[in-house]
């Protein structure tokens, strides 16, 4: 992430002029990072327009809804969207709290990372929406977020994702006008996505690749938006004895886990956990394989993962996630949970957990058990998306394993949730962290064209302080582009 002065030396004025014209044509006003962090800063004229636009509508004004504060009842903004899971469900005393991704446009928080990667290129003229296509390599929701942003700009999105992802993802991408490229394999096959990116670089000069795995603006967005939202929730729910104990997230592209970097600045004793699938335990044991926790691509360490700030790695068995998916979404599962004393409000909200969200919940439970946390400890995680994109997976499980009943629900609850233990995890020493950092060499230097000096720089805390430095530099450029476009002043009050 460059400083403002150096950014301006790279501004392409000719492209920026065309971008301003496209934004004017498409009625696009770009929100600042400060406004996405705190929607109270959004102009009242924008809020007036939002009242008549649906959350998932392909409308440029929905760029202002790329935040954690959307109130679906009013169409405007309220507090941070979160849920707290009670001990009757989790089986642990610690308070497990999760931010909810369903209430972003597209229904997944990855649209924030896509915005974070796209906007700096737009406001500096490094991407021309009038002549270039935006390529979004992903194992799921990131390419959906990128396709959404691209549609608003009136440019073509190229979504690259593994062919084994859920049917709903492919249907949605095609419905929004994206060019879809399905690569071999499933969520574990990230290298195949990278290979396709290299092919595009060599053969298609009209494409710009926004690679979430090495774009520093991905964790930048989460550091400045997701981390502060968690701090805000903690301040809301805490009492005199409360401790911000842990934060955990699947590594995925290592964007969301940067919220832990922010929280560690505020709560130095916080433990950050990085989770992955047991069937592909790259961080835990240099393992490989395929799994069913959709959207957390692995078999490598993302370039943007600040491994030095990670305290624990946890592997989550995808069988646990798939079983709990049925428990949380089948009528027999709901009936059993209610009989087991889980509050109805909690049961009614379980649809907010997609497959990777269930994995994040299990990682939070494992950390609470490992550190022997009590009712004064709060563990934060993220429910990245809901069941919106996984209905076909429930149907597949029914076809494979038969109709779900309360007996099966009781077994799944006891075995896969209350029975989640402290196996398949590792608390990292300094040497462990350095070893994980060094694993980046084999993907990023040998395959992806990075240098050893760049890799060494990533180990330094000062490097990340620079990456996550003040957002004002970008917000100034966003405001300058909006002034060129001239639409903000014309909005009716």
C-alpha positions as a printed NumPy array, in Angstrom:
array([[  0.   ,   0.   ,   0.   ],
       [  1.7  ,   3.144,  -1.176],
       [  1.648,   6.558,   0.427],
       [ -0.483,   9.27 ,  -1.123],
       [  2.43 ,  11.084,  -2.764],
       [  3.691,   7.983,  -4.548],
       [  0.144,   7.046,  -5.565],
       [ -0.227,  10.36 ,  -7.338],
       [  2.94 ,   9.765,  -9.335],
       [  1.249,   6.692, -10.8  ],
       [ -2.032,   8.337, -11.747],
       [ -3.014,   7.833, -15.375],
       [ -4.848,  11.051, -16.154],
       [ -6.141,   9.921, -19.549],
       [ -7.772,   6.798, -18.081],
       [ -9.062,   8.702, -15.077],
       [-10.878,  11.09 , -17.391],
       [-12.638,   8.166, -19.081],
       [-13.448,   6.621, -15.68 ],
       [-15.097,   9.839, -14.555],
       [-17.198,   9.877, -17.722],
       [-18.242,   6.236, -17.175],
       [-19.196,   6.962, -13.551],
       [-21.261,   9.933, -14.7  ],
       [-22.966,   7.795, -17.341],
       [-23.736,   4.985, -14.863],
       [-24.678,   7.289, -11.944],
       [-21.811,   6.019,  -9.829],
       [-20.702,   7.752,  -6.646],
       [-17.896,   5.938,  -4.826],
       [-18.048,   5.812,  -1.018],
       [-14.934,   6.561,   0.991],
       [-13.378,   3.996,   3.29 ],
       [-14.323,   6.269,   6.186],
       [-17.99 ,   6.092,   5.164],
       [-17.929,   2.292,   4.939],
       [-16.328,   2.132,   8.374],
       [-18.864,   4.58 ,   9.81 ],
       [-22.103,   4.969,   7.772],
       [-23.08 ,   7.97 ,   9.862],
       [-20.703,   9.892,   7.576],
       [-22.717,   8.98 ,   4.459],
       [-24.516,  12.075,   3.086],
       [-28.228,  12.334,   3.806],
       [-28.927,  12.669,   0.074],
       [-27.427,   9.205,  -0.482],
       [-29.461,   7.75 ,   2.378],
       [-32.642,   9.183,   0.871],
       [-31.949,   7.356,  -2.383],
       [-31.077,   4.104,  -0.6  ],
       [-34.554,   3.838,   0.925],
       [-35.994,   2.851,  -2.445],
       [-33.282,   0.385,  -3.493],
       [-33.171,  -3.289,  -2.505],
       [-30.113,  -4.692,  -0.752],
       [-29.118,  -6.969,  -3.638],
       [-30.249,  -4.682,  -6.481],
       [-27.713,  -3.979,  -9.207],
       [-27.785,  -0.277,  -8.453],
       [-24.657,   1.891,  -7.998],
       [-26.031,   3.417,  -4.822],
       [-25.55 ,  -0.005,  -3.199],
       [-21.809,   0.648,  -3.104],
       [-22.648,   2.552,   0.079],
       [-24.017,  -0.681,   1.55 ],
       [-20.662,  -2.448,   1.453],
       [-20.45 ,  -2.354,   5.238],
       [-21.445,  -4.241,   8.397],
       [-24.287,  -1.873,   9.355],
       [-27.119,  -2.495,   6.88 ],
       [-30.57 ,  -2.475,   8.462],
       [-32.82 ,  -4.573,   6.224],
       [-35.939,  -3.318,   8.014],
       [-35.384,   0.374,   7.299],
       [-33.182,   0.138,   4.209],
       [-30.666,   2.371,   5.941],
       [-28.091,   1.721,   8.661],
       [-28.2  ,   0.61 ,  12.277],
       [-25.708,  -1.101,  14.554],
       [-23.227,  -3.737,  13.435],
       [-24.928,  -6.913,  12.222],
       [-23.853,  -9.683,  14.58 ],
       [-25.156, -12.674,  16.49 ],
       [-24.035, -14.166,  19.779],
       [-24.271, -17.935,  20.086],
       [-25.447, -19.159,  23.499],
       [-23.727, -21.918,  25.498],
       [-26.793, -24.13 ,  24.981],
       [-25.672, -24.383,  21.348],
       [-21.882, -24.152,  21.561],
       [-21.297, -26.166,  24.723],
       [-18.712, -23.643,  25.995],
       [-18.947, -20.921,  28.617],
       [-17.176, -18.319,  26.494],
       [-19.256, -15.828,  24.554],
       [-18.93 , -16.572,  20.84 ],
       [-19.856, -13.566,  18.729],
       [-19.885, -13.4  ,  14.927],
       [-20.354, -10.583,  12.457],
       [-22.982, -11.481,   9.845],
       [-22.108, -11.322,   6.152],
       [-25.591, -12.003,   4.763],
       [-26.576,  -8.354,   4.897],
       [-23.974,  -7.168,   2.417],
       [-24.94 ,  -6.758,  -1.253],
       [-24.583, -10.267,  -2.788],
       [-25.142, -11.736,   0.684],
       [-21.437, -12.191,   1.435],
       [-18.822,  -9.955,   3.03 ],
       [-16.325, -10.672,   0.244],
       [-17.844,  -7.805,  -1.731],
       [-15.924,  -5.603,   0.703],
       [-12.599,  -7.143,  -0.266],
       [-13.505,  -6.792,  -3.954],
       [-14.326,  -3.105,  -3.409],
       [-11.055,  -2.647,  -1.539],
       [ -9.064,  -4.12 ,  -4.43 ],
       [-10.93 ,  -2.331,  -7.228],
       [-11.275,   1.248,  -5.996],
       [ -7.554,   2.145,  -5.66 ],
       [ -7.087,   1.083,  -9.304],
       [-10.113,   3.141, -10.358],
       [ -9.151,   6.366,  -8.611],
       [ -5.589,   6.253,  -9.962],
       [ -6.512,   5.306, -13.529],
       [ -4.812,   1.901, -13.264],
       [ -8.01 ,   0.192, -14.479],
       [-10.089,   1.413, -17.414],
       [-13.707,   0.241, -17.075],
       [-14.458,   1.434, -20.608],
       [-11.994,  -0.883, -22.355],
       [-10.808,  -3.489, -19.852],
       [-12.332,  -6.522, -18.186],
       [-11.892,  -7.164, -14.465],
       [-10.67 , -10.678, -13.628],
       [-11.633, -12.032, -10.203],
       [ -9.819, -15.284,  -9.245],
       [-11.696, -16.921,  -6.4  ],
       [-13.026, -20.053,  -4.773],
       [-16.471, -18.511,  -4.415],
       [-17.729, -15.262,  -2.981],
       [-14.894, -12.919,  -3.956],
       [-15.64 , -13.325,  -7.654],
       [-19.321, -12.712,  -6.89 ],
       [-18.399,  -9.464,  -5.155],
       [-16.159,  -8.5  ,  -8.046],
       [-18.873,  -9.322, -10.584],
       [-21.306,  -7.145,  -8.627],
       [-18.899,  -4.181,  -8.589],
       [-18.123,  -4.683, -12.28 ],
       [-21.789,  -4.749, -13.233],
       [-22.301,  -1.407, -11.53 ],
       [-19.45 ,   0.041, -13.614],
       [-20.853,  -1.405, -16.826],
       [-17.743,  -3.468, -17.48 ],
       [-17.369,  -7.21 , -17.957],
       [-16.283,  -9.341, -15.014],
       [-14.302, -12.508, -15.628],
       [-14.98 , -14.857, -12.739],
       [-12.504, -17.691, -12.246],
       [-13.525, -20.404,  -9.787],
       [-13.228, -24.188,  -9.425],
       [-15.774, -26.277, -11.285],
       [-16.698, -28.119,  -8.073],
       [-18.234, -25.091,  -6.35 ],
       [-21.985, -24.937,  -5.67 ],
       [-24.411, -24.612,  -8.576],
       [-25.921, -21.489,  -7.058],
       [-22.658, -19.581,  -7.495],
       [-22.419, -20.318, -11.213],
       [-26.083, -19.487, -11.784],
       [-25.769, -16.157, -10.006],
       [-22.57 , -15.175, -11.833],
       [-24.079, -15.84 , -15.243],
       [-27.257, -13.984, -14.308],
       [-25.249, -10.832, -13.613],
       [-23.458, -11.001, -16.962],
       [-20.068, -12.296, -15.865],
       [-17.842, -14.382, -18.082],
       [-17.331, -17.566, -16.072],
       [-14.219, -19.715, -16.264],
       [-14.439, -22.994, -14.333],
       [-11.04 , -24.423, -13.437],
       [-10.37 , -28.081, -12.516],
       [-11.016, -29.255,  -8.961],
       [-12.669, -27.814,  -5.896],
       [-11.95 , -25.151,  -3.29 ],
       [ -8.497, -26.631,  -2.614],
       [ -7.3  , -26.164,  -6.187],
       [ -5.991, -22.604,  -6.035],
       [ -2.933, -23.233,  -8.211],
       [ -5.203, -24.094, -11.125],
       [ -6.799, -20.655, -10.669],
       [ -3.36 , -19.023, -10.705],
       [ -2.443, -20.964, -13.856],
       [ -5.523, -19.576, -15.593],
       [ -4.541, -16.063, -14.492],
       [ -1.115, -16.478, -16.093],
       [ -2.746, -17.692, -19.283],
       [ -4.951, -14.609, -19.331],
       [ -1.977, -12.302, -18.695],
       [ -0.196, -13.754, -21.727],
       [ -3.143, -13.971, -24.13 ],
       [ -5.697, -11.292, -23.222],
       [ -4.376,  -7.75 , -23.106],
       [ -7.838,  -6.336, -22.313],
       [ -7.906,  -7.879, -18.801],
       [ -6.754,  -6.628, -15.397],
       [ -6.412,  -9.278, -12.677],
       [ -7.509,  -8.494,  -9.136],
       [ -5.934, -11.367,  -7.237],
       [ -7.282, -11.349,  -3.69 ],
       [ -4.486, -13.679,  -2.539],
       [ -1.766, -11.099,  -3.178],
       [ -3.66 ,  -7.77 ,  -3.338],
       [ -2.797,  -5.938,  -0.112],
       [ -5.98 ,  -3.893,  -0.406],
       [ -7.888,  -7.076,   0.503],
       [ -6.65 ,  -7.212,   4.13 ],
       [ -6.524,  -3.401,   4.125],
       [-10.332,  -3.272,   3.807],
       [-10.818,  -5.727,   6.673],
       [ -8.3  ,  -3.972,   8.896],
       [-10.154,  -0.694,   8.536],
       [-13.751,  -1.983,   8.384],
       [-14.113,  -5.471,   9.908],
       [-11.743,  -5.008,  12.861],
       [-13.338,  -1.734,  14.045],
       [-16.817,  -3.271,  13.681],
       [-15.786,  -6.063,  16.064],
       [-14.383,  -3.547,  18.509],
       [-17.675,  -1.663,  18.366],
       [-19.671,  -4.816,  19.137],
       [-17.358,  -5.663,  22.022],
       [-17.835,  -2.197,  23.502],
       [-21.596,  -2.705,  23.193],
       [-21.818,  -6.106,  24.886],
       [-18.994,  -5.986,  27.437],
       [-19.236,  -5.537,  31.18 ],
       [-16.537,  -4.745,  33.75 ],
       [-15.182,  -8.301,  33.646],
       [-15.258,  -8.899,  29.894],
       [-12.088,  -9.817,  28.016],
       [-11.518,  -9.682,  24.277],
       [ -9.886, -13.113,  24.258],
       [ -9.715, -14.52 ,  20.734],
       [-10.456, -13.892,  17.092],
       [-10.562, -16.673,  14.532],
       [-11.161, -16.892,  10.82 ],
       [-10.513, -19.34 ,   8.023],
       [ -7.391, -18.258,   6.178],
       [ -8.969, -18.328,   2.717],
       [ -7.357, -15.406,   0.925],
       [ -6.164, -14.044,   4.312],
       [ -8.231, -10.891,   3.996],
       [-10.648, -11.343,   6.894],
       [ -7.932, -12.49 ,   9.273],
       [ -6.413,  -8.999,   9.021],
       [ -9.191,  -7.915,  11.393],
       [ -7.05 ,  -9.694,  13.977],
       [ -4.156,  -7.356,  13.164],
       [ -6.4  ,  -4.414,  14.052],
       [ -7.73 ,  -6.057,  17.219],
       [ -4.217,  -6.874,  18.433],
       [ -3.394,  -3.166,  18.298],
       [ -6.332,  -2.508,  20.617],
       [ -6.164,  -5.694,  22.717],
       [ -2.513,  -6.88 ,  22.792],
       [ -3.301, -10.133,  24.641],
       [ -5.807, -11.281,  21.999],
       [ -5.105, -14.655,  20.382],
       [ -5.676, -14.954,  16.636],
       [ -6.539, -18.344,  15.163],
       [ -6.291, -19.313,  11.491],
       [ -8.447, -22.26 ,  10.509],
       [ -8.477, -24.538,   7.491],
       [ -9.976, -27.862,   6.474],
       [ -8.629, -31.006,   8.127],
       [ -8.828, -32.687,   4.725],
       [ -6.294, -30.138,   3.425],
       [ -4.157, -29.166,   6.459],
       [ -1.555, -26.988,   4.751],
       [ -0.835, -24.778,   7.752],
       [ -1.147, -27.506,  10.358],
       [  1.045, -30.151,   8.743],
       [  2.026, -29.128,   5.203],
       [ -0.864, -31.303,   4.097],
       [ -2.872, -31.365,   0.892],
       [ -6.171, -32.761,  -0.31 ],
       [ -9.724, -31.793,  -1.196],
       [-12.557, -30.741,   1.084],
       [-16.116, -29.42 ,   1.17 ],
       [-15.781, -26.204,   3.181],
       [-16.506, -23.982,   0.212],
       [-14.692, -20.704,  -0.251],
       [-11.517, -21.18 ,   1.827],
       [ -9.051, -22.072,  -0.933],
       [ -5.822, -23.558,   0.36 ],
       [ -2.703, -25.657,  -0.433],
       [ -0.676, -22.476,  -0.038],
       [ -0.097, -19.528,   2.286],
       [ -1.557, -16.327,   0.789],
       [  0.938, -13.551,   0.159],
       [ -1.214, -11.116,   2.165],
       [ -1.334, -13.267,   5.322],
       [  0.627, -11.59 ,   8.126],
       [  1.607, -14.929,   9.622],
       [  3.648, -13.342,  12.394],
       [  0.389, -12.136,  13.974],
       [ -1.199, -15.611,  13.953],
       [ -1.107, -17.463,  17.288],
       [ -2.81 , -20.753,  16.416],
       [ -3.734, -22.877,  13.421],
       [ -6.778, -25.137,  13.61 ],
       [ -7.997, -27.804,  11.217],
       [-11.77 , -28.337,  10.964],
       [-13.148, -31.632,   9.69 ],
       [-15.476, -30.947,   6.773],
       [-17.658, -33.871,   7.922],
       [-18.476, -31.796,  11.002],
       [-19.469, -28.842,   8.841],
       [-21.667, -30.843,   6.495],
       [-23.431, -32.638,   9.349],
       [-24.064, -29.375,  11.195],
       [-25.304, -27.809,   7.97 ],
       [-28.148, -30.323,   8.025],
       [-28.727, -29.897,  11.756],
       [-28.996, -26.129,  11.315],
       [-31.231, -26.2  ,   8.231],
       [-33.489, -29.262,   8.381],
       [-36.873, -29.088,  10.204],
       [-35.951, -32.154,  12.287],
       [-32.736, -30.433,  13.308],
       [-34.571, -27.319,  14.45 ],
       [-37.075, -29.395,  16.396],
       [-34.322, -31.235,  18.229],
       [-32.338, -28.088,  19.038],
       [-35.401, -26.465,  20.555],
       [-36.009, -29.565,  22.67 ],
       [-32.371, -29.405,  23.811],
       [-32.909, -25.923,  25.194],
       [-31.391, -23.835,  22.407],
       [-33.312, -20.521,  22.331],
       [-35.771, -20.144,  19.469],
       [-34.173, -16.857,  18.392],
       [-30.871, -18.674,  17.905],
       [-32.466, -21.536,  15.975],
       [-34.256, -19.053,  13.724],
       [-30.914, -17.41 ,  12.906],
       [-28.972, -20.551,  12.015],
       [-29.633, -19.976,   8.308],
       [-27.127, -17.12 ,   8.623],
       [-24.316, -19.69 ,   8.711],
       [-23.063, -20.983,   5.377],
       [-20.621, -23.88 ,   5.306],
       [-17.485, -21.815,   5.961],
       [-19.365, -19.92 ,   8.692],
       [-20.013, -23.228,  10.448],
       [-16.299, -23.936,  10.164],
       [-15.511, -20.563,  11.753],
       [-17.93 , -21.316,  14.576],
       [-16.232, -24.663,  15.244],
       [-12.82 , -22.964,  15.272],
       [-14.146, -20.518,  17.886],
       [-15.428, -23.42 ,  20.006],
       [-12.065, -25.221,  19.765],
       [-10.154, -22.1  ,  20.792],
       [-12.508, -21.562,  23.749],
       [-11.895, -25.128,  24.91 ],
       [ -8.138, -25.033,  24.365],
       [ -7.654, -21.81 ,  26.313],
       [-10.235, -22.852,  28.948],
       [-12.186, -19.646,  28.465],
       [-15.083, -18.732,  30.721],
       [-18.148, -16.506,  30.631],
       [-15.986, -13.374,  30.874],
       [-14.158, -14.182,  27.647],
       [-15.4  , -13.134,  24.218],
       [-14.358, -14.936,  21.035],
       [-15.043, -13.179,  17.728],
       [-15.41 , -14.692,  14.295],
       [-17.214, -13.977,  11.017],
       [-20.198, -15.643,   9.384],
       [-18.931, -14.903,   5.897],
       [-22.141, -15.831,   4.069],
       [-25.453, -17.584,   4.7  ],
       [-27.11 , -20.71 ,   3.319],
       [-28.308, -18.714,   0.31 ],
       [-25.691, -20.296,  -1.949],
       [-25.802, -23.843,  -0.541],
       [-29.353, -25.129,  -0.925],
       [-28.147, -27.68 ,  -3.455],
       [-25.691, -29.05 ,  -0.887],
       [-28.512, -29.869,   1.541],
       [-30.32 , -31.664,  -1.271],
       [-27.163, -33.605,  -2.138],
       [-26.728, -34.687,   1.498],
       [-30.319, -35.916,   1.566],
       [-29.771, -37.931,  -1.607],
       [-26.577, -39.445,  -0.221],
       [-27.591, -40.118,   3.384],
       [-31.372, -40.231,   3.428],
       [-34.045, -38.186,   5.172],
       [-33.005, -36.292,   8.276],
       [-34.703, -37.097,  11.586],
       [-34.447, -36.125,  15.24 ],
       [-32.34 , -39.153,  16.153],
       [-29.773, -38.181,  13.541],
       [-29.993, -34.59 ,  14.746],
       [-29.249, -35.647,  18.342],
       [-26.226, -37.647,  17.211],
       [-24.899, -34.801,  15.083],
       [-25.333, -32.287,  17.905],
       [-23.519, -34.44 ,  20.453],
       [-20.758, -35.642,  18.17 ],
       [-19.998, -32.703,  15.922],
       [-20.769, -29.691,  18.105],
       [-20.653, -30.573,  21.781],
       [-18.023, -33.193,  20.934],
       [-15.707, -30.764,  19.127],
       [-12.361, -31.07 ,  20.912],
       [ -8.887, -29.618,  20.958],
       [ -7.444, -32.079,  18.476],
       [ -5.902, -30.99 ,  15.184],
       [ -4.678, -27.602,  16.337],
       [ -1.314, -26.068,  17.12 ],
       [ -0.373, -23.059,  19.22 ],
       [  2.401, -21.439,  17.227],
       [  5.885, -20.662,  18.523],
       [  8.021, -17.978,  16.897],
       [  9.766, -20.706,  14.903],
       [  6.413, -22.17 ,  13.799],
       [  5.319, -18.774,  12.508],
       [  8.567, -18.29 ,  10.629],
       [  8.182, -21.733,   9.056],
       [  4.687, -20.869,   7.799],
       [  5.972, -17.57 ,   6.48 ],
       [  8.724, -19.396,   4.606],
       [  6.156, -21.643,   2.913],
       [  5.165, -18.608,   0.849],
       [  8.416, -19.071,  -1.072],
       [  7.22 , -22.123,  -2.952],
       [  4.044, -20.483,  -4.263],
       [  4.989, -16.853,  -4.629],
       [  8.666, -16.84 ,  -5.606],
       [  8.912, -20.13 ,  -7.522],
       [  5.519, -19.86 ,  -9.257],
       [  4.119, -16.338,  -9.133],
       [  7.063, -14.049,  -9.86 ],
       [  7.657, -12.457,  -6.453],
       [ 11.191, -11.971,  -5.125],
       [ 12.993, -13.224,  -2.054],
       [ 13.582,  -9.646,  -0.893],
       [  9.848,  -8.984,  -1.027],
       [  9.238, -12.106,   1.03 ],
       [ 11.787, -11.049,   3.649],
       [ 10.078,  -7.663,   3.897],
       [  6.762,  -9.311,   4.755],
       [  8.217, -10.64 ,   8.003],
       [  8.794,  -7.167,   9.424],
       [  6.021,  -5.659,  11.586],
       [  6.845,  -2.229,  10.16 ],
       [  5.887,  -3.485,   6.709],
       [  2.355,  -4.217,   7.88 ],
       [  2.118,  -0.948,   9.768],
       [  2.758,   0.707,   6.417],
       [  0.222,  -1.501,   4.633],
       [ -2.472,  -0.655,   7.163],
       [ -1.561,   3.021,   7.477],
       [ -4.151,   5.773,   7.415],
       [ -6.837,   5.572,   4.711],
       [ -7.013,   9.328,   4.195],
       [ -4.769,   9.104,   1.127],
       [ -7.295,   6.912,  -0.672],
       [-10.333,   8.81 ,   0.557],
       [ -8.916,  12.057,  -0.83 ],
       [ -8.545,  10.44 ,  -4.254],
       [-12.07 ,   9.003,  -4.042],
       [-13.475,  12.433,  -3.216],
       [-11.512,  13.989,  -6.087],
       [-13.   ,  11.478,  -8.532],
       [-16.511,  12.091,  -7.157],
       [-15.975,  15.833,  -7.641],
       [-15.02 ,  15.21 , -11.269],
       [-18.114,  13.106, -11.791],
       [-20.279,  15.786, -10.201],
       [-23.267,  13.598,  -9.255],
       [-23.096,  13.882,  -5.475],
       [-24.035,  17.567,  -5.492],
       [-26.987,  16.893,  -7.801],
       [-28.7  ,  14.285,  -5.62 ],
       [-32.105,  15.478,  -4.36 ],
       [-32.351,  15.987,  -0.607]])
